[in-house]
Amino acid sequence: MEVGGTTKPSRDFWDDVLAICEETQRNCFRIMHLVDRTTLQFYTRLHRLQWPRLYSYAYCMQFRHSQLWLLYK
């Protein structure tokens, strides 16, 4: 399924994203290079149950200070 030309992330893809979050707590902006804005927007809107996992990692990484956090908080 595609939304705005972006393919829905697979479970394996999102697990990889979460793993990167865990590995980069001291480098919170690195994830922005992996997950583009459209993909994250699509994912957070349709998969609300999964969002708290990313939210908690993002908060721990002080991701709230990034541009991406401001768009989706």
ChimeraX commands (.cxc) that place a marker at each C-alpha (Angstrom):
marker #1 position 0.00,0.00,0.00 radius 0.5
marker #1 position 1.29,3.45,-0.87 radius 0.5
marker #1 position 0.31,6.84,0.52 radius 0.5
marker #1 position 1.75,9.92,-1.11 radius 0.5
marker #1 position 4.20,7.74,-3.01 radius 0.5
marker #1 position 5.55,6.21,0.19 radius 0.5
marker #1 position 5.30,2.48,0.79 radius 0.5
marker #1 position 3.96,1.41,4.16 radius 0.5
marker #1 position 6.89,0.39,6.40 radius 0.5
marker #1 position 7.11,-3.31,7.12 radius 0.5
marker #1 position 7.28,-4.65,10.67 radius 0.5
marker #1 position 10.92,-5.56,10.13 radius 0.5
marker #1 position 11.66,-2.04,8.92 radius 0.5
marker #1 position 10.07,-0.48,12.00 radius 0.5
marker #1 position 11.84,-2.92,14.33 radius 0.5
marker #1 position 15.09,-1.76,12.71 radius 0.5
marker #1 position 14.11,1.84,13.35 radius 0.5
marker #1 position 13.42,1.10,17.02 radius 0.5
marker #1 position 16.76,-0.71,17.29 radius 0.5
marker #1 position 18.50,2.35,15.90 radius 0.5
marker #1 position 16.67,4.49,18.45 radius 0.5
marker #1 position 18.03,2.31,21.23 radius 0.5
marker #1 position 21.55,2.42,19.81 radius 0.5
marker #1 position 21.63,6.17,19.31 radius 0.5
marker #1 position 20.40,7.68,22.55 radius 0.5
marker #1 position 23.37,10.07,22.47 radius 0.5
marker #1 position 22.80,10.99,18.83 radius 0.5
marker #1 position 19.09,11.70,18.52 radius 0.5
marker #1 position 19.21,13.22,15.05 radius 0.5
marker #1 position 20.61,10.13,13.32 radius 0.5
marker #1 position 17.16,8.58,13.02 radius 0.5
marker #1 position 16.00,11.52,10.92 radius 0.5
marker #1 position 18.24,10.30,8.11 radius 0.5
marker #1 position 16.53,6.89,8.09 radius 0.5
marker #1 position 12.87,7.77,8.46 radius 0.5
marker #1 position 11.59,10.48,6.15 radius 0.5
marker #1 position 8.82,12.81,7.18 radius 0.5
marker #1 position 6.12,11.30,4.96 radius 0.5
marker #1 position 6.82,7.76,6.16 radius 0.5
marker #1 position 6.72,8.79,9.82 radius 0.5
marker #1 position 3.54,10.80,9.34 radius 0.5
marker #1 position 1.81,7.88,7.60 radius 0.5
marker #1 position 3.00,5.41,10.21 radius 0.5
marker #1 position 1.96,7.45,13.23 radius 0.5
marker #1 position -1.51,8.13,11.83 radius 0.5
marker #1 position -2.36,4.52,10.96 radius 0.5
marker #1 position -0.46,2.66,13.65 radius 0.5
marker #1 position -1.24,4.53,16.85 radius 0.5
marker #1 position -0.64,1.48,19.04 radius 0.5
marker #1 position 2.97,1.34,17.91 radius 0.5
marker #1 position 3.58,5.08,18.37 radius 0.5
marker #1 position 4.11,4.99,22.18 radius 0.5
marker #1 position 7.19,2.81,21.65 radius 0.5
marker #1 position 8.82,5.40,19.41 radius 0.5
marker #1 position 7.51,8.21,21.62 radius 0.5
marker #1 position 9.25,6.78,24.68 radius 0.5
marker #1 position 12.55,6.34,22.84 radius 0.5
marker #1 position 12.27,9.81,21.35 radius 0.5
marker #1 position 11.59,11.35,24.74 radius 0.5
marker #1 position 14.55,9.58,26.31 radius 0.5
marker #1 position 16.77,10.85,23.51 radius 0.5
marker #1 position 15.43,14.40,23.94 radius 0.5
marker #1 position 14.13,14.05,20.42 radius 0.5
marker #1 position 11.50,16.63,21.37 radius 0.5
marker #1 position 14.12,19.29,20.57 radius 0.5
marker #1 position 14.37,18.25,16.92 radius 0.5
marker #1 position 12.32,19.55,14.02 radius 0.5
marker #1 position 10.73,16.13,13.55 radius 0.5
marker #1 position 9.54,16.05,17.16 radius 0.5
marker #1 position 7.94,19.46,16.81 radius 0.5
marker #1 position 6.01,18.25,13.76 radius 0.5
marker #1 position 4.56,15.18,15.45 radius 0.5
marker #1 position 4.29,15.91,19.16 radius 0.5
marker link #1:1,2 radius 0.2
marker link #1:2,3 radius 0.2
marker link #1:3,4 radius 0.2
marker link #1:4,5 radius 0.2
marker link #1:5,6 radius 0.2
marker link #1:6,7 radius 0.2
marker link #1:7,8 radius 0.2
marker link #1:8,9 radius 0.2
marker link #1:9,10 radius 0.2
marker link #1:10,11 radius 0.2
marker link #1:11,12 radius 0.2
marker link #1:12,13 radius 0.2
marker link #1:13,14 radius 0.2
marker link #1:14,15 radius 0.2
marker link #1:15,16 radius 0.2
marker link #1:16,17 radius 0.2
marker link #1:17,18 radius 0.2
marker link #1:18,19 radius 0.2
marker link #1:19,20 radius 0.2
marker link #1:20,21 radius 0.2
marker link #1:21,22 radius 0.2
marker link #1:22,23 radius 0.2
marker link #1:23,24 radius 0.2
marker link #1:24,25 radius 0.2
marker link #1:25,26 radius 0.2
marker link #1:26,27 radius 0.2
marker link #1:27,28 radius 0.2
marker link #1:28,29 radius 0.2
marker link #1:29,30 radius 0.2
marker link #1:30,31 radius 0.2
marker link #1:31,32 radius 0.2
marker link #1:32,33 radius 0.2
marker link #1:33,34 radius 0.2
marker link #1:34,35 radius 0.2
marker link #1:35,36 radius 0.2
marker link #1:36,37 radius 0.2
marker link #1:37,38 radius 0.2
marker link #1:38,39 radius 0.2
marker link #1:39,40 radius 0.2
marker link #1:40,41 radius 0.2
marker link #1:41,42 radius 0.2
marker link #1:42,43 radius 0.2
marker link #1:43,44 radius 0.2
marker link #1:44,45 radius 0.2
marker link #1:45,46 radius 0.2
marker link #1:46,47 radius 0.2
marker link #1:47,48 radius 0.2
marker link #1:48,49 radius 0.2
marker link #1:49,50 radius 0.2
marker link #1:50,51 radius 0.2
marker link #1:51,52 radius 0.2
marker link #1:52,53 radius 0.2
marker link #1:53,54 radius 0.2
marker link #1:54,55 radius 0.2
marker link #1:55,56 radius 0.2
marker link #1:56,57 radius 0.2
marker link #1:57,58 radius 0.2
marker link #1:58,59 radius 0.2
marker link #1:59,60 radius 0.2
marker link #1:60,61 radius 0.2
marker link #1:61,62 radius 0.2
marker link #1:62,63 radius 0.2
marker link #1:63,64 radius 0.2
marker link #1:64,65 radius 0.2
marker link #1:65,66 radius 0.2
marker link #1:66,67 radius 0.2
marker link #1:67,68 radius 0.2
marker link #1:68,69 radius 0.2
marker link #1:69,70 radius 0.2
marker link #1:70,71 radius 0.2
marker link #1:71,72 radius 0.2
marker link #1:72,73 radius 0.2
view
